[in-house]
Amino acid sequence: MEATLARPDGCQIFYRIDDYTDPWREPETALFVHGLAESGEAWRAWVPYFAGRFRTVRIDLRGFGRSTPMAADYTFTMDALLDDFVALIRHLDCPRVHLIGAKSGGSMTLKFAAEHPELVHTLTAVTPPLTSATGVPEWVAHIEAHGVHDWAKHTMQGRLGSAVSQAEVDWWVENIQSKTPLSTMRSYLRWVPGLDIRADIEKIAAPTLIMTTTGSGLRTVDGVKAWQPRIRNSELLVIEGDAWHAAGAYPDVCAKAALAHIEKHR
C-alpha cells in the first residue's frame, strides 16, 4: 500500500506499508527511517525479512523520495522531522513502533526515542552519527559544481564498501541517491553540520541495538564504543566490512540482527 500524509505546512509525507502478516492477527508495526539523499526504497532488501512478521512502514522523509521537495531556503529542524514521525504513528493508529533508522535517519531515531519513549517499543540504529560527519562542505561544493547525480556517483562506493558489485553501486545511484531534488540537498546539508544529539542519548529507555562496521571511513569502532554504553539497555553489533552505510551494504546481516533484537524484547 502507498499513501501520503498531509502535514500542517502543506508538505505531503509519502509512505509505504508492506504487511503480509496473518490477516486474523493484529500485527505490531516496524517504522523505517532512511538517511541523507535516500527514500524508503533504501530498505528494499529488509522488507522480505520483516513484512511477514510486522506491519512494515517505510517513510520518505520530507524533501526526499516521493514526499514534497523542500525549497533551498527551507530550514530543516529536528523537531519538524520528529513531528512527522509522531503524526504518522498516530495516523497509523499504533500505540508503539519498533523503530529502525540508518545514518542520519539513525540519529533521528535516537533523538525520537529520547523525546517520545511512550511511542517506541524497540530501537535499532545502524551507523548513526551523534554529530555531523566531516566533509559536508566538500559535498556541498561538489553538488553545486556538478549536480546531485555526479556527487552520488563519486560517494556511493564509500557508502557501500569494496565488496559490492558495480551493478549494485549503479542501482543505488540511479534509483535512490540521484533522485533527491537539488533544493532539498541544499537545505538539508545546511542543517546537518549542526547535528548534535550527544546530550540526548542517556534519556533513551527503549531496548536499543546499535550497529557499526570495522572499516568505516567516517567513524571508528572505538568512537562508537565511547558513547553506546551511555544508552541504558543497549547492545553494540560490530560488522566486518568497510561500508559506512551498513544497512544498505549488508542488509541480510543487519535485518537478521534487528529481528533477533526485537524478538528478544517483545
N, C-alpha and C positions, 0 to 999 in steps of 0.2 A: 504494500500500500504506500502511495506517495501523497503527501499533503503539505499545506502551508499553514502557518500560524501567524495571524496579523498582530503586530505589536503597536502600542500607542503612538509611536513616532512614525508610523507608516511602513516600517520595514516588514517584509514578508519572510518569515523563517521557514525554510524548506526542511522537511524531514522524511525519512523512510522508515517503515515498520516491516520487519520480516518476522513472522510468527507462524511456526509450524509445530507448535505445542499441541497437546491433546485438546480438542475443542471443548471437551466437557470439564476442563480444569481452568482455574483462574491463574494464569502464569505471572511470575514476577517479571519485572522489567529491567533490562540492561540498557543503559544510555551511553552511547559512544560519542566522544568529543575529539575532533581532529585538530591538527596543528596548522602552522603557517602555510598558506598557499595550497590548501587541500580542500577536501569536501568529505562528506560521509562515505564516498566511494573509496576512500583510503582504507576503510575497514572491510573491504570486499572479502578478503580471504578469511576473515574472522567469522563471517556470517554462518557458514556451514556448521561451525562448532557450537554456536550459540542459539540459532533460531529454532532448533528442536527442543530446547530447554527453557528458553526465555522469550518474552516479547522483546525483540531486538530492535532498538531505535537508534538510528544514525542521524544526527543533526548536521545541517550545513550552517556553520556559524554565520552571523550577519556579515554580509560582504562577500562571502565565499560560496563556491558551488552554485546552486540554483536559488540561494537566498538573494535578497536585494543587494546589489552592489552599493558600497559606501563611497560617498564623494571623497575626493582627495583632501578636502579640508574638514572631513568628519573627525571628531575627536573620540577615538576609542577609549573606553574605560572598562575596568574590570567589573564594576558594578552593573553596567549595561549588559555585558556578556552573561553575567551570572543571573541577572533578572530574566534574560531569555530562557535560561535553563529552568528557573522556577516556574515561569509561565508555561513552558512545555510540559513539565512534570504534572502540574495541576490540570492542564488541558487533557492529558492522558489519563487523569483520574487514578493515579497510583500513589499509594502512601509513601513509598520509598523506592529508590532505584539502586541497582548495582552500577556504580559509576566508573567508567573506563575512559582514560584520556592519554594522548601521546604528545610528546614535545610540548609546545606552549599550550596545547589543549590539556596536557597533563598538569601543567601549572594551574590552569583554570579549575580543574577538578580538585586539586589540593585546596585551593582557596575556597571553592564551593563547599567542600566537606567541613572546612573550618567554620564557615559562616552559616551553613544550613545543615547541622548534624541530624536534624529530625527527618531530612529527606534522603539520607544516604545510608544504605544497608552495608555495602562494602565498597571499597575504593581500590582501583588498580591504576597506577600511573606509570607509563612507560617512557623512560628517558626524559623526565620532566625537569626543566630548569627552575631554580628558585629565583635567579636573577637573569637578566638578559645575557645572551651569548655575545662573545666578541665578534667582530666582523660585520655588524649591521651597517655601519656607514659604507663599507665596501659594497655590500649588497645593493644599497640604495643607489650608489653611483653606477653600478653595473646596469641596474634596471633602467635608470634614467638615460643611460647612453645607448643601451642595446635592446631594451624591452624585457618583458617578463619571460617570454619563451627562451630567449638566449640565456638569461640568468638561470632558468630551470635546467637547461642543458648542461651548464657549467657547474652546477652544485648538486645535481641528482646523484652522481656516483658516490659522493661523500655521505649522503643520507643513507643510501642502500648498501654501501660497502663493496668490497672487492669480489665477493663470492657470487654476485648476481650476474645474469646474462645481459648483453646489450639490449636484447629484446625487452627485458623487464624494465631496464632504465628508460628505454624509449616509451614504453607504455605509460609509465608514471609521468614522464614529461608531457606527452601529447594529450593524455586523458585527464590528468589531475592538475599538476603544477601550473602549466601554461594557460589553463582555463581561468585563472584568477584575474579579475579586472585590474588594470593598472591603477585606477583610482583607489581601490581597496588596498593594494600593496603600499601605496604612498601613505595612506592614513594609518594602516596597521604598523608599518615599520617606523613610523613616527612615535607610536605608543610603546612598542616593545622595549626600547632602551630603558624605559622607566620601570620595567617589571621588577618587583622585589617582594616576594612573599615569605621571606625568611622569618619574619615575626609571627606568621600565621600558623605554621605547621604544628606547633605544640597544642593548638586548640582542636586538632583533628581527633575525633573519638572513634570513627568507624574503623573496623579492621582493614588494614592497608597493606597492599603489596606494591613495592617499588621495583622496577626493572631497569637495568642499565647494561652496558656492554663493556668488554675488556679493552677494546681498542678504539673507542670513540675519539674523534678528533676534537670534540668540543669540551668534554668533561671527563675527568678521571674517576676510576672506581673509588679511590681514596677520598676524592672530593664528595662523592655521594655518601660514602660511609661516615663522613663527618657530620651529616645532618639527618640521615634517615633514622637513627635511633631516637631522635627527639620526637618522633611521631609515636605515640603510645600504640601498642598492639600492632606494630608494623614489622614487615619482613622485607628482606632485600634478595632479589634474584639477579645474579651476575651471569650474563650470557656471553659465551665465547664468540667474538666477532668484532669487526671494525666499523660496523654501521652505527651512525648516531640516530637513525630512525628505526629502532629495533622492531617496532610494531609493524612496519612495512616490510622490512628486510627478512624478519624471522617470524612470520605470522603463526606458523604451526606451533613453534616453541612457546611463543607468548600467549596465544589463545589457550593452549592446554594449561599453562601455569595459571592464567587468570581464572579458568573454570575450577581448577583444583582449589584455588584460594577462596572462591565463592562457596563452593561445596563445603569447605572446612568451616565456614562461618554462617551458613544458612540456619 
